[in-house]
Amino acid sequence: MPELVRPDVTLNYQLVGPPLEDGQTPVVLIHGLGANLAFWYLGAVRHLGREMPMLLPDLRGHGGSSTPETGYGLEALARDVLALMDETGLSRVHLVGHSHGARVALVVAMMAPDRVASLTVADTQVGTLQPPMRLCDWAHWPVWRKQLEEQGVETFPPDDAEIDFRLLSDLGALGQAALATGGVSARVEGRAAGRPRKRAGINLRSRQMGARGAEKWRGLLERTSARQEMDDEAPLAPEKLAALEMPLLLVYGAQSHCLPTSEALMELVPGARRIVVPGAGHFFPIVKPRLFALALRAFIAGVDRPGAAAERRTRARTHQRPILRAALRRRRSQ
């Protein structure tokens, strides 16, 4: 795969899809923590790769990218993405991110709004908008725990542990692989209903999201400043998020612990649209890949339609701005 060598990091990336045509806007997809660019193969690449040019980066410390000692804050990761866009000649893109990758995408959109034609946020939690959630407060944790036990996980974080990136490290390789297969597995549901077992159908090992990816993830947390830098969400201040003007699509799993963030973003960002995926958790882009890909295709087609931008500006000015001002007043008074 091609690489971009920067002064402090070597970034691995992949270009897929047809050659970029005049007037066409490519798609950049940013994976989350503990994953890599192959996260998108089952969904966006498989279903949209023949029609949309795509840039898939490996975040620093992930996949084929190098693991420098520092540079894991949101703004540094956003600068990496912008550098890859420069390297590949992409002046303006449809930006898509999942989990921590969506937080990076939000910061890219703030740093270079003129280069982002649209923004799709897939199931991320923003600490400035959503208080930390404990495992015991998450309604779907008992089902996930059962799934993890079936995968061979024997030790678990305490029930009062906060749901954050540290859980990936605490659960280990088997736990990460089980979490990556989705919110409620077919095997758990099938056994409860007395139905035959279903195969998961997702080869995580081949996508470096099993033991191999877990080893790199542990090294990232143990030998770099990532653990400390990833705690800083200052770039995602509510007033900065409220200033986003590009079309915004929020796609969240109905069983995800991140769902309150989507509700807050709907209040803050004028014209934002939301899709809640039924029967899915945090990793729905690989659990229900076709649904995610079709939602992304429809959203991008609407953005690219002639006259769509003017319609959105009018709708935001006449209907959404008063709602936004009221939401910001409520947050300041809390």
KEKE-3310 file (N, C-alpha, C; in steps of 0.2 Angstrom, whole numbers, plus 5000, padded with zeros to 4 digits):
npx = (5004:5002:5012:5013:5026:5029:5037:5036:5029:5024:5012:5000:4990:4975:4969:4954:4941:4934:4943:4945:4933:4930:4922:4917:4916:4926:4927:4932:4936:4937:4943:4940:4947:4959:4956:4958:4961:4954:4942:4932:4930:4919:4907:4906:4916:4914:4900:4900:4911:4914:4908:4911:4926:4938:4947:4956:4963:4975:4975:4988:4998:4990:4985:4994:5002:5015:5021:5023:5030:5022:5009:4995:4983:4967:4968:4981:4979:4969:4976:4985:4976:4972:4984:4986:4975:4980:4992:4986:4979:4966:4955:4943:4931:4919:4917:4919:4917:4920:4916:4930:4936:4926:4926:4939:4936:4926:4934:4943:4933:4931:4943:4946:4934:4930:4935:4927:4914:4903:4898:4899:4894:4897:4892:4899:4905:4905:4913:4911:4898:4891:4889:4901:4897:4893:4897:4886:4876:4872:4860:4862:4873:4872:4869:4879:4890:4887:4889:4903:4908:4905:4914:4925:4931:4936:4938:4932:4930:4925:4908:4905:4914:4919:4913:4925:4939:4948:4943:4944:4958:4957:4949:4955:4962:4952:4940:4940:4938:4925:4918:4919:4911:4898:4883:4872:4874:4870:4872:4869:4856:4850:4852:4845:4832:4830:4834:4843:4861:4870:4882:4895:4901:4911:4927:4938:4952:4958:4957:4965:4960:4959:4968:4981:4979:4975:4987:4995:4987:4988:5002:5002:4995:5004:5017:5017:5011:4998:4987:4985:4984:4972:4962:4959:4947:4945:4945:4933:4923:4906:4902:4910:4906:4893:4895:4897:4893:4892:4883:4877:4876:4871:4873:4868:4869:4855:4856:4868:4879:4883:4872:4866:4875:4872:4859:4862:4870:4860:4853:4862:4868:4863:4851:4856:4854:4848:4850:4844:4850:4841:4842:4856:4873:4887:4896:4889:4893:4900:4892:4879:4882:4877:4866:4872:4880:4870:4863:4873:4876:4864:4863:4875:4871:4861:4867:4875:4866:4861:4857:4854:4862:4858:4845:4847:4853:4843:4833:4840:4842:4829:4822:4831:4841:4835:4831:4844:4850:4842:4845:4859:4858:4851:4861:4871:4866:4865)
npy = (4994:5012:5025:5039:5049:5058:5071:5066:5054:5040:5037:5025:5021:5019:5020:5018:5012:5020:5030:5047:5059:5074:5086:5077:5072:5065:5052:5051:5040:5037:5026:5019:5018:5005:4999:4998:5003:4993:4991:4996:4988:4979:4986:5001:5000:4988:4990:5002:5005:5003:5014:5026:5036:5033:5037:5029:5030:5024:5028:5036:5025:5014:5000:4999:5010:5020:5020:5033:5041:5052:5063:5060:5068:5075:5086:5084:5071:5075:5084:5075:5068:5079:5081:5069:5071:5081:5075:5066:5074:5078:5090:5093:5084:5071:5068:5054:5046:5034:5031:5035:5039:5047:5058:5063:5067:5077:5087:5089:5095:5107:5113:5114:5119:5122:5112:5101:5093:5087:5079:5064:5057:5043:5034:5040:5045:5060:5069:5082:5083:5073:5065:5053:5036:5022:5004:4997:5006:5005:4998:4987:4980:4968:4958:4960:4956:4942:4938:4941:4931:4920:4921:4917:4926:4928:4937:4952:4970:4980:4982:4996:5002:5015:5017:5018:5021:5013:5002:4993:4989:4983:4972:4964:4953:4944:4949:4962:4957:4951:4962:4969:4963:4967:4974:4965:4949:4936:4924:4924:4929:4919:4907:4911:4911:4898:4895:4889:4890:4904:4908:4920:4927:4936:4939:4943:4942:4942:4955:4962:4965:4957:4947:4951:4965:4969:4967:4978:4988:4988:4990:5003:5010:5008:5012:5025:5042:5041:5037:5048:5059:5056:5058:5071:5082:5095:5102:5099:5108:5113:5126:5126:5115:5119:5128:5122:5120:5113:5100:5087:5071:5060:5044:5031:5017:5008:5002:5007:5014:5027:5035:5046:5057:5059:5064:5077:5083:5084:5094:5105:5107:5115:5109:5096:5078:5062:5045:5031:5015:5000:4987:4986:4989:4998:4995:4995:4998:4987:4976:4978:4981:4984:4992:5003:5007:5010:5021:5030:5032:5038:5050:5057:5058:5067:5078:5081:5085:5097:5113:5109:5114:5128:5126:5120:5130:5140:5133:5131:5144:5149:5140:5132:5140:5148:5137:5132:5143:5143:5130:5132:5141:5134:5125:5133:5137:5126)
npz = (5000:4997:5005:5016:5020:5034:5044:5058:5057:5048:5037:5032:5019:5008:4991:4984:4972:4957:4945:4949:4943:4934:4943:4952:4969:4981:4994:5010:5023:5040:5052:5068:5085:5089:5077:5059:5042:5035:5041:5034:5023:5022:5022:5016:5006:4999:4995:4989:4982:4969:4963:4969:4972:4984:4999:5011:5026:5037:5054:5064:5073:5071:5061:5046:5048:5056:5073:5082:5097:5101:5097:5096:5099:5095:5086:5080:5074:5065:5057:5051:5042:5034:5028:5021:5012:5004:4999:4990:4982:4984:4985:4990:5000:5004:5020:5032:5047:5060:5077:5087:5075:5070:5079:5075:5062:5064:5070:5059:5050:5057:5056:5043:5035:5022:5014:5016:5010:5015:5030:5039:5054:5062:5075:5088:5103:5112:5124:5129:5127:5132:5147:5155:5154:5164:5164:5170:5169:5156:5146:5138:5142:5149:5139:5130:5138:5140:5127:5126:5135:5128:5118:5125:5134:5151:5162:5167:5166:5181:5185:5187:5179:5168:5151:5139:5128:5135:5139:5128:5129:5142:5140:5131:5118:5113:5118:5111:5098:5099:5103:5091:5082:5084:5092:5097:5096:5083:5088:5102:5102:5095:5103:5114:5109:5105:5092:5078:5078:5071:5059:5062:5051:5049:5047:5058:5061:5048:5045:5054:5066:5076:5087:5082:5079:5092:5099:5094:5098:5112:5113:5108:5119:5130:5126:5121:5121:5119:5127:5137:5128:5121:5129:5129:5124:5121:5108:5104:5108:5113:5107:5096:5089:5086:5076:5064:5047:5036:5027:5038:5043:5055:5061:5071:5082:5088:5100:5106:5117:5114:5110:5117:5113:5100:5101:5107:5097:5087:5092:5093:5080:5066:5054:5055:5051:5057:5058:5066:5069:5070:5082:5083:5088:5093:5083:5071:5057:5052:5056:5050:5036:5023:5025:5031:5021:5010:5016:5017:5004:4999:5007:5002:4989:4990:4995:4984:4974:4963:4969:4981:4992:4993:4997:5010:5017:5018:5025:5037:5041:5043:5051:5059:5066:5077:5086:5088:5095:5107:5112:5115:5125:5135:5138:5143:5155:5163)
capx = (5000:5006:5013:5015:5031:5029:5043:5036:5025:5023:5005:4998:4983:4973:4964:4950:4936:4935:4947:4941:4931:4929:4916:4916:4919:4928:4925:4937:4933:4942:4941:4941:4953:4960:4954:4962:4957:4950:4936:4927:4929:4913:4902:4907:4920:4910:4894:4900:4918:4914:4905:4914:4933:4938:4953:4955:4969:4976:4977:4995:4998:4985:4986:5001:5005:5020:5018:5027:5029:5017:5005:4988:4978:4963:4971:4986:4976:4966:4982:4987:4971:4973:4990:4984:4971:4985:4996:4982:4976:4959:4954:4936:4929:4914:4921:4915:4921:4917:4919:4936:4937:4921:4929:4944:4932:4923:4940:4945:4928:4932:4950:4946:4927:4930:4937:4922:4907:4898:4901:4895:4897:4895:4892:4904:4903:4908:4913:4909:4891:4888:4893:4903:4892:4896:4894:4880:4870:4871:4855:4863:4879:4871:4869:4886:4894:4886:4893:4910:4909:4905:4920:4931:4933:4934:4939:4929:4931:4920:4902:4905:4919:4917:4914:4929:4944:4952:4940:4947:4964:4956:4945:4960:4961:4946:4935:4940:4935:4918:4914:4919:4906:4892:4880:4869:4876:4865:4872:4866:4849:4847:4851:4839:4825:4830:4835:4850:4867:4872:4889:4896:4903:4916:4934:4942:4959:4961:4957:4970:4956:4959:4974:4986:4977:4975:4994:4997:4983:4991:5008:5000:4993:5009:5023:5016:5007:4991:4982:4984:4982:4966:4958:4958:4942:4944:4944:4926:4918:4900:4901:4913:4902:4887:4897:4898:4888:4891:4878:4879:4872:4872:4871:4870:4866:4849:4859:4874:4880:4884:4866:4865:4879:4868:4853:4865:4872:4854:4851:4867:4870:4857:4850:4858:4850:4850:4847:4846:4850:4838:4845:4863:4876:4892:4900:4885:4895:4902:4887:4874:4886:4874:4862:4876:4882:4865:4862:4879:4875:4858:4865:4879:4868:4857:4872:4878:4861:4861:4852:4853:4866:4854:4839:4849:4855:4837:4830:4843:4841:4822:4819:4835:4844:4831:4832:4851:4851:4839:4849:4865:4856:4850:4867:4875:4862:4866)
capy = (5000:5018:5028:5046:5050:5065:5072:5062:5048:5037:5036:5020:5023:5015:5023:5013:5015:5022:5036:5053:5062:5081:5088:5072:5073:5058:5050:5049:5036:5037:5021:5021:5016:4998:4996:5000:5005:4987:4991:4999:4984:4975:4991:5006:4998:4983:4992:5009:5006:5004:5020:5032:5036:5033:5037:5025:5031:5021:5033:5034:5020:5009:4997:4999:5017:5019:5022:5038:5042:5057:5066:5057:5072:5076:5090:5081:5066:5079:5086:5069:5067:5084:5080:5064:5074:5085:5070:5062:5079:5079:5097:5093:5077:5069:5065:5049:5044:5030:5031:5040:5042:5052:5064:5066:5070:5083:5092:5091:5099:5113:5116:5116:5118:5123:5106:5096:5094:5084:5075:5058:5054:5036:5032:5042:5049:5067:5070:5088:5083:5067:5063:5046:5031:5016:4998:4995:5010:5004:4993:4981:4977:4960:4954:4960:4952:4935:4937:4940:4925:4914:4921:4915:4931:4926:4942:4958:4976:4981:4985:5003:5005:5020:5015:5022:5017:5009:4995:4989:4986:4979:4966:4959:4952:4940:4954:4966:4954:4950:4969:4972:4959:4971:4974:4959:4944:4931:4918:4925:4929:4913:4903:4913:4909:4891:4894:4886:4895:4907:4910:4927:4929:4942:4937:4949:4941:4944:4962:4964:4968:4952:4947:4955:4972:4970:4968:4984:4993:4988:4994:5010:5013:5007:5015:5031:5047:5041:5037:5054:5064:5054:5061:5079:5083:5102:5104:5098:5112:5114:5131:5125:5111:5123:5132:5118:5122:5108:5094:5083:5065:5056:5037:5028:5010:5009:4999:5010:5019:5034:5038:5053:5062:5061:5069:5083:5086:5086:5101:5110:5108:5116:5105:5089:5073:5057:5038:5026:5008:4996:4980:4986:4993:5003:4993:4993:4998:4980:4972:4979:4985:4986:4997:5009:5010:5013:5027:5035:5034:5042:5056:5060:5060:5073:5084:5083:5087:5104:5117:5107:5118:5134:5124:5119:5137:5143:5129:5132:5151:5150:5135:5129:5144:5149:5131:5132:5148:5141:5125:5134:5145:5129:5122:5138:5138:5120)
capz = (5000:4997:5012:5016:5026:5037:5049:5064:5056:5041:5036:5027:5016:5002:4987:4981:4968:4950:4945:4950:4937:4935:4946:4957:4976:4983:5000:5015:5028:5045:5056:5075:5089:5089:5071:5054:5036:5033:5045:5029:5017:5022:5020:5011:5000:4996:4991:4985:4980:4961:4960:4973:4974:4992:5003:5017:5030:5044:5059:5067:5078:5069:5054:5043:5050:5061:5080:5085:5104:5103:5091:5096:5100:5089:5081:5077:5069:5059:5052:5047:5037:5029:5024:5016:5006:5000:4996:4985:4977:4986:4988:4994:5001:5009:5026:5036:5053:5065:5084:5087:5069:5069:5082:5071:5056:5067:5070:5052:5047:5060:5054:5035:5033:5015:5011:5018:5007:5019:5036:5042:5060:5064:5082:5092:5110:5113:5131:5130:5126:5135:5153:5155:5155:5167:5161:5174:5167:5149:5146:5134:5144:5151:5133:5127:5143:5138:5120:5127:5138:5123:5114:5129:5139:5158:5166:5165:5170:5186:5182:5187:5175:5162:5144:5135:5125:5139:5139:5123:5132:5148:5138:5128:5110:5112:5120:5106:5092:5101:5102:5084:5078:5085:5098:5099:5091:5081:5092:5108:5101:5093:5108:5119:5106:5103:5085:5077:5079:5065:5059:5062:5044:5049:5048:5061:5060:5042:5045:5059:5072:5081:5091:5079:5080:5099:5101:5092:5102:5119:5113:5108:5125:5134:5125:5119:5125:5117:5133:5139:5123:5118:5134:5128:5119:5121:5102:5102:5113:5110:5103:5090:5085:5084:5070:5058:5042:5030:5029:5043:5045:5061:5060:5077:5083:5093:5107:5107:5123:5112:5107:5119:5109:5093:5102:5108:5091:5084:5095:5092:5073:5061:5048:5055:5051:5061:5057:5071:5066:5075:5083:5082:5093:5091:5077:5065:5050:5050:5057:5045:5031:5017:5027:5032:5014:5007:5020:5015:4997:4999:5010:4998:4983:4991:4995:4977:4970:4961:4972:4988:4997:4995:5001:5017:5020:5019:5030:5043:5043:5045:5056:5064:5070:5083:5090:5090:5100:5113:5115:5118:5131:5140:5140:5147:5161:5167)
cpx = (5004:5007:5015:5020:5031:5035:5042:5032:5025:5016:5003:4991:4982:4968:4961:4944:4938:4940:4942:4940:4930:4922:4914:4919:4920:4926:4931:4934:4938:4939:4942:4947:4953:4958:4959:4958:4952:4943:4930:4926:4922:4907:4903:4911:4917:4904:4895:4907:4919:4911:4908:4922:4933:4946:4952:4962:4969:4979:4984:4994:4993:4987:4993:5005:5010:5017:5023:5026:5023:5013:4998:4982:4973:4965:4976:4984:4972:4971:4984:4982:4971:4979:4990:4980:4976:4989:4993:4978:4969:4958:4948:4933:4922:4917:4916:4920:4917:4920:4924:4937:4932:4923:4934:4941:4929:4928:4942:4940:4929:4938:4950:4939:4926:4932:4932:4916:4902:4902:4896:4898:4893:4896:4898:4901:4908:4908:4911:4901:4887:4892:4895:4898:4896:4893:4887:4874:4868:4866:4857:4870:4878:4872:4876:4891:4893:4889:4900:4912:4909:4911:4926:4934:4931:4935:4936:4930:4925:4914:4901:4910:4916:4918:4918:4934:4948:4949:4942:4954:4962:4953:4950:4958:4954:4940:4934:4936:4928:4915:4914:4914:4899:4889:4876:4870:4870:4865:4869:4859:4846:4847:4846:4832:4825:4831:4842:4855:4868:4879:4890:4897:4908:4923:4938:4949:4962:4961:4961:4966:4955:4965:4980:4985:4977:4982:4997:4994:4986:4998:5007:4999:4999:5015:5023:5012:5000:4986:4980:4981:4974:4960:4955:4953:4941:4943:4936:4921:4912:4899:4905:4909:4896:4889:4898:4892:4887:4886:4881:4874:4875:4869:4873:4866:4861:4852:4866:4874:4881:4878:4865:4869:4875:4862:4856:4867:4866:4852:4856:4868:4864:4857:4853:4853:4852:4846:4849:4845:4847:4842:4853:4866:4881:4895:4895:4887:4898:4897:4881:4877:4882:4869:4866:4878:4876:4863:4867:4878:4869:4860:4870:4876:4864:4861:4874:4873:4861:4855:4851:4856:4861:4848:4841:4850:4848:4833:4833:4842:4834:4819:4824:4839:4841:4832:4839:4852:4848:4842:4855:4863:4855:4856:4872:4872:4863:4872)
cpy = (5006:5021:5035:5047:5057:5065:5067:5056:5046:5034:5031:5022:5019:5020:5017:5016:5017:5028:5042:5057:5070:5082:5083:5073:5066:5058:5048:5046:5035:5031:5023:5018:5008:4995:4998:5001:4999:4987:4993:4994:4981:4980:4995:5004:4993:4985:4998:5009:5006:5010:5027:5031:5037:5033:5034:5026:5026:5027:5031:5030:5014:5006:4997:5006:5016:5022:5026:5038:5047:5059:5062:5061:5073:5080:5088:5075:5070:5082:5081:5068:5072:5083:5074:5066:5078:5080:5067:5067:5079:5085:5097:5086:5077:5065:5060:5047:5039:5030:5036:5043:5048:5059:5067:5070:5076:5089:5094:5096:5106:5117:5118:5115:5118:5117:5100:5097:5092:5080:5070:5056:5048:5034:5034:5045:5055:5069:5077:5088:5078:5065:5055:5042:5025:5010:4996:5000:5009:4997:4987:4978:4970:4956:4954:4956:4944:4934:4936:4934:4919:4915:4919:4920:4928:4931:4948:4964:4976:4984:4993:5006:5010:5016:5020:5018:5012:5002:4990:4985:4981:4972:4961:4958:4949:4945:4959:4963:4953:4957:4971:4968:4962:4971:4968:4954:4939:4925:4918:4925:4923:4907:4904:4911:4902:4890:4891:4892:4897:4908:4917:4930:4935:4939:4942:4948:4943:4951:4965:4967:4962:4952:4951:4963:4974:4971:4975:4989:4993:4991:5001:5014:5013:5011:5021:5036:5046:5041:5044:5059:5062:5056:5068:5080:5091:5105:5103:5101:5113:5120:5130:5120:5114:5127:5128:5119:5117:5103:5089:5077:5061:5049:5033:5021:5012:5007:5002:5015:5026:5038:5045:5058:5064:5065:5076:5086:5088:5093:5106:5112:5109:5112:5098:5084:5067:5050:5034:5019:5003:4989:4980:4991:4997:5001:4991:4994:4991:4975:4972:4984:4988:4992:5004:5012:5013:5020:5032:5037:5039:5049:5060:5062:5066:5079:5086:5085:5094:5108:5115:5111:5125:5132:5123:5125:5140:5140:5131:5139:5152:5146:5133:5134:5146:5143:5130:5137:5146:5135:5127:5138:5140:5126:5126:5138:5132:5120)
cpz = (5000:5004:5011:5022:5028:5042:5055:5063:5049:5041:5031:5025:5010:4998:4983:4976:4961:4951:4946:4944:4939:4938:4952:4964:4979:4991:5004:5021:5034:5050:5064:5079:5089:5082:5065:5048:5033:5036:5039:5024:5017:5020:5015:5005:4996:4992:4987:4981:4972:4958:4963:4974:4981:4994:5009:5021:5036:5049:5062:5073:5077:5062:5052:5044:5055:5068:5083:5093:5106:5096:5091:5098:5094:5084:5077:5072:5064:5054:5048:5041:5032:5025:5019:5010:5002:4996:4990:4981:4978:4989:4992:4994:5005:5014:5030:5041:5057:5072:5085:5081:5067:5073:5078:5065:5058:5067:5063:5049:5051:5057:5047:5033:5025:5011:5012:5015:5011:5025:5039:5048:5062:5071:5086:5098:5111:5120:5133:5130:5130:5141:5152:5157:5158:5163:5164:5172:5160:5149:5142:5136:5146:5144:5130:5132:5141:5131:5121:5130:5133:5119:5118:5134:5146:5163:5163:5169:5175:5182:5182:5183:5169:5156:5140:5132:5129:5140:5134:5126:5138:5145:5134:5121:5109:5113:5114:5100:5093:5100:5095:5080:5079:5092:5101:5094:5089:5085:5098:5107:5099:5098:5113:5116:5104:5096:5084:5077:5072:5065:5059:5055:5044:5051:5051:5060:5054:5041:5051:5065:5077:5086:5088:5080:5088:5102:5100:5096:5109:5118:5112:5115:5130:5133:5122:5123:5123:5122:5136:5134:5121:5123:5133:5122:5119:5114:5100:5107:5109:5105:5096:5086:5082:5077:5064:5054:5037:5032:5033:5044:5051:5061:5067:5078:5089:5100:5109:5113:5121:5110:5110:5115:5103:5095:5104:5102:5087:5086:5093:5085:5069:5055:5049:5054:5054:5058:5063:5069:5071:5075:5082:5087:5090:5085:5071:5058:5047:5052:5052:5040:5026:5019:5028:5025:5010:5010:5018:5008:4996:5001:5005:4991:4984:4992:4988:4973:4969:4965:4980:4993:4998:4999:5009:5021:5022:5025:5037:5046:5046:5050:5061:5069:5077:5088:5093:5096:5107:5116:5118:5125:5137:5143:5145:5154:5166:5171)
residu = (MET:PRO:GLU:LEU:VAL:ARG:PRO:ASP:VAL:THR:LEU:ASN:TYR:GLN:LEU:VAL:GLY:PRO:PRO:LEU:GLU:ASP:GLY:GLN:THR:PRO:VAL:VAL:LEU:ILE:HIS:GLY:LEU:GLY:ALA:ASN:LEU:ALA:PHE:TRP:TYR:LEU:GLY:ALA:VAL:ARG:HIS:LEU:GLY:ARG:GLU:MET:PRO:MET:LEU:LEU:PRO:ASP:LEU:ARG:GLY:HIS:GLY:GLY:SER:SER:THR:PRO:GLU:THR:GLY:TYR:GLY:LEU:GLU:ALA:LEU:ALA:ARG:ASP:VAL:LEU:ALA:LEU:MET:ASP:GLU:THR:GLY:LEU:SER:ARG:VAL:HIS:LEU:VAL:GLY:HIS:SER:HIS:GLY:ALA:ARG:VAL:ALA:LEU:VAL:VAL:ALA:MET:MET:ALA:PRO:ASP:ARG:VAL:ALA:SER:LEU:THR:VAL:ALA:ASP:THR:GLN:VAL:GLY:THR:LEU:GLN:PRO:PRO:MET:ARG:LEU:CYS:ASP:TRP:ALA:HIS:TRP:PRO:VAL:TRP:ARG:LYS:GLN:LEU:GLU:GLU:GLN:GLY:VAL:GLU:THR:PHE:PRO:PRO:ASP:ASP:ALA:GLU:ILE:ASP:PHE:ARG:LEU:LEU:SER:ASP:LEU:GLY:ALA:LEU:GLY:GLN:ALA:ALA:LEU:ALA:THR:GLY:GLY:VAL:SER:ALA:ARG:VAL:GLU:GLY:ARG:ALA:ALA:GLY:ARG:PRO:ARG:LYS:ARG:ALA:GLY:ILE:ASN:LEU:ARG:SER:ARG:GLN:MET:GLY:ALA:ARG:GLY:ALA:GLU:LYS:TRP:ARG:GLY:LEU:LEU:GLU:ARG:THR:SER:ALA:ARG:GLN:GLU:MET:ASP:ASP:GLU:ALA:PRO:LEU:ALA:PRO:GLU:LYS:LEU:ALA:ALA:LEU:GLU:MET:PRO:LEU:LEU:LEU:VAL:TYR:GLY:ALA:GLN:SER:HIS:CYS:LEU:PRO:THR:SER:GLU:ALA:LEU:MET:GLU:LEU:VAL:PRO:GLY:ALA:ARG:ARG:ILE:VAL:VAL:PRO:GLY:ALA:GLY:HIS:PHE:PHE:PRO:ILE:VAL:LYS:PRO:ARG:LEU:PHE:ALA:LEU:ALA:LEU:ARG:ALA:PHE:ILE:ALA:GLY:VAL:ASP:ARG:PRO:GLY:ALA:ALA:ALA:GLU:ARG:ARG:THR:ARG:ALA:ARG:THR:HIS:GLN:ARG:PRO:ILE:LEU:ARG:ALA:ALA:LEU:ARG:ARG:ARG:ARG:SER:GLN)
# end
